[in-house]
Amino acid sequence: MKQSVYEVLSNEKIAKDVFKMILIGDTDAITAPGQFINIKIDGYFLRRPISVCDWDDKSITIIYKVVGAGTSVMSKMAKGDTLDILVGLGNGYNTSKSGADPLLVGGGVGVPPLYGLCKRLVAEGKKPTVVLGFNSADDVFYEDEFKALGADVYVATADGSYGEKGFVISVISRLDYSFFYTCGPEPMFRAMAKVMKTDGQYSFEERMGCGFGACMGCSCKTLTGNKRICREGPVMESGEIIWND
């Protein structure tokens, strides 16, 4: 984990209430897709945890949704503004488990970390299939970016206004895959846990206090006890999670 000041290079709206921000700064602490950063916003006590969408040796790309006052402040930031950020938090996805034909499933703002994952899997010679779930056509983003990486991409919308009508489960049920990776809301995870054909990894979205394991404010029940989403996660193995159904 590193703490540093990052400069905003760009900040643009890409879907309904969804923004893409590129930050310039030290990226050495980011080692795996699925890790996150924790952003301090002036005037607010708690930092905002945001997953890393993509990164290189000098920049970080994040995608976030405006859901409250803090992210509203972020949406108004412009090139040259600066942010105090903790970088390299959490444990990311393990691509060594993917097999040749991994499946990536993203729900809403759970989509961004899967882009960096897809990019790495393609670089490793894998052939990913990507399923993206959104509420409506206005919410859809990054479909073309995944296609540009060479992935097969399916989009489902709850209201049927774009892609297939329904939820990601209806698409997943007819696909074959060697391993799965996912990020999104917990109700989607619970539905997936009942139908997935292989092992996989879930990346949890969770409200956090400190973001690095000191407060125990975020946790997931597993076979070996409670694990902190921010420290042992956010990525958890499918076989270790205890679902409270």
C-alpha positions, 0 to 999 in steps of 0.5 A, a space after each residue: 500500500 502506498 499513499 500519494 497525491 495523484 493528478 487528474 488527467 481527465 474525467 468524463 461521463 460515459 453512461 448514466 451517472 457513471 464517470 471515467 477518471 484517469 489519474 497520473 501518479 505512482 502505480 508501483 503498488 498495483 500488482 494484480 487486476 481486482 485491487 482497489 484504491 481509496 480516495 480522500 475527498 476534502 470535507 468528508 471523513 471516510 475515503 471512497 474505495 474505487 476498483 482499478 479499471 486499468 493501469 500502466 507505469 504512470 496512470 490509473 483508470 477508474 470508473 465510478 458511479 455518482 451515488 452520493 455527495 462524495 462521488 458527486 464532488 469527484 464528478 466535478 473534478 477537472 484536469 489538474 485537480 489533485 487527490 490524496 489516494 491510498 493505492 495497491 489495496 486488497 488482493 486481486 484476481 489470480 489468473 493462473 486458475 483461469 484455464 483456456 476459456 475463462 468467463 468474466 461476469 460484471 454487474 453495473 459498477 462491478 464491471 470496471 475491474 474485469 477490464 484490467 483482468 480481461 486485458 491480462 488474460 488476453 496477454 496470457 493467451 486466454 480466450 475470455 467470454 464477458 457477460 455484462 449486466 445493467 439495468 437499462 441501455 442508459 447504464 451500459 458502458 465498456 462493451 466496445 472496450 472489451 470487444 476491442 481486447 478480443 473477448 466475446 461479449 454479451 450484454 443483458 439489461 433488466 428492462 430489455 432496452 439493450 442486448 438480452 432482456 433479463 439478468 446475467 444468469 440467463 446468459 451464463 446458463 448456456 455458456 461453457 467456460 473453464 473458470 469464472 471471475 465476477 464483480 458486482 452486487 451480492 444478490 447477483 453473486 447469490 444467484 450465480 452461486 446456485 448455477 455456476 459450473 466451475 470454481 471461480 472468484 468473487 470480488 465483493 463490493 462493500 462499504 469500508 471504513 479504513 480500507 486496509 484491515 484495521 477496523 473490521 468494518 467489512 467482512 465475509 463469512 468463509 469456511 475458515 472464519 470471517 475475512 476482511 473484504 478490504 484485506 483478505 479480499 476483495 477477491 474470494 474463492 467461490 469454494 470458501 464463501 458461506 452464503 447465508 441463504 
